[in-house]
Amino acid sequence: MAIVELENMSFYAFHGCFEQEQIIGTHFRVDLVFEYNSSVAEESDSIQDAVNYLSVYQTIKELFATPSHLLESLTRRILDTLMQEYPQMEYCKVKVTKLNPPLGGKLYGVCVTLDKKR
């Protein structure tokens, strides 16, 4: 069983409830952990037998292009899409962080984490 992590993926997008967020946008960070049975890929050394994490990254990037009001909704969309498009994934955990959210004070970010197991 392999544990694969894509850490600190950065995106600029227009997610948020406030009109200003939807116009100006902000920076987001995504951390992903997934598990899959990698025994065949370990022996074959072939990308066809593995979960292609370039493809996983591109999937997440595409999902960021569609605005969401809530981080919960965006995170759920990412998680469900990954589990659907990559049936080899036996477990997936997605954490989406909105950097510098407009909360009226100094704050690094606010995040939502969701996970799913088959």
N, C-alpha and C positions, 0 to 999 in steps of 0.2 A: 504494500500500500504506500503510495507516494503522497506526501503533503506538499502542495505547490502554493507558493505565496507570491502575489504581485503586490509590491509595497509602494505606497506613496505615489500612485498614479495621479497626475495633476491635470485638471480640466478647468477651462473658463466657460461659464454657462450662465443662464438666465433663469434659474430656479428660485422660487420664493413667493410668498404671499403678498408682499408689498410691491406696489407699482414700480417703485424706484429699482428694486432688485431685478424686475423683469425688463427694465430699460437699460440699466447700467451693467448688470451682471456682477459676478464675483468669482473668486477662485474656490475650487473644490479639490479635495483629496479623497482618493478611494484606495482602500486596502482590501485585498481579497485573499482568502485562504480556501483551497479546495483539496479534496482527497479523491484519488481514483486508484484502481488496481493497475499499477504500472509494470507488472511482471513481464508482460510481452515486450513492451518498449525497452525495458532494461536489457533484455536479451537481444532484441533485433537492432537496437540503436537507430530506429526509423521513426520519423515524425508521424507517419501514418498510424503507428501503434500507440501514439501518445495523445494527450490533450494538448493541442497546439496553443500555447499561451499568447502568441502573437494574435491569433484569431480571437481568443478570449478578450484581449485588450481592445481589439477593434470593435468587438460587440459592445463593450462598455462605452467606448467612445461614441459610437452611433446612438446609443440610448441617451447620452447626455445632450444630444441635439434637440430632443423633444422636452420642452419645459414642463416642470411639475411645480405645484404650489408647495408641497410638503416633501421634506427629506424622506419621510416614511414611505411615501408613494414612489419616489424615485428609487429608493433602496429596494423596495419590493419588486419593482419592474426589473431591475438588474438581476436580482436573485432568481426570480421566476424564469426570466429569459435564459440565463446561463444554465439552469437545471433542465430546461426544455431543449436547448440547442446542443448541449453536451451531455448526452445520457450516460457517459462513462463516469461523470462526477457522482460520487456516492454521498458526498457532504460538501456544502458550500457555505461560506460565511462572508458577508459583504459589510463593510463599514464605509459610510459616506460622511465626510466632514465638510461643512461649509465654513470656510475661513473668514474671520472678521465679520461675523453676522451683525446686522444692525439692531443691537439690543440696548443701545444707550450707554454702553460702558466698554472698557477694554477687555476683550475676550479673544483668545486665540481662535476658537472655533466651537461649533456645536456639531455633534455627530449622532447618527443613527446606525445601529448594527442589527442585522437580521441574519439568521442562519436557517439551513434546511438540510434534512437528512432523508435519503430515500428509504 
